[in-house]
């Protein structure tokens, strides 16, 4: 799964067969503008997303 912020890839998250078990994956990114588009792309099938959480960590310095 590739994660994009306003068409710029910032993380690639991979799974290597979980035999149906739920797996939690984390990635951090910096949003440099007030309005951004967050998008994920799955290159191949076989993944079911249960939830996506976006959390505010800290303001821009």
Secondary structure, DSSP 8 states (H G I E B T S, - for coil): -EEEETTEEEEE------TT------------SSS--EEEE-SSS----------------
